[in-house]
Amino acid sequence: MPSTEEQQFEQTYKEHVARRRAHLAAHITPETIAYLQAEFQTNLPCFQGTQGTYDPLDAMKRDAQREIILWLTNEINQHNKQTNNQ
């Protein structure tokens, strides 16, 4: 059984995550996500350009941008699920 200190830490962390998700859901709209996807072209394949060329830095950058969009979307979805279940 977790100690009182561990339980308090877990509760504090859950509250922090809930506040973060609520803030993101309030300020990041589906339209904002669409703008980010269009700006960073995260839906395109990383292998573009002339055949046989590949820039690993471009691929890394696109992967990082895509991960941010996925993280934002996931956080907002988790907030919406939790809000709908209450």
Beta strands, then each sheet from edge to edge (+ up, - down):
end
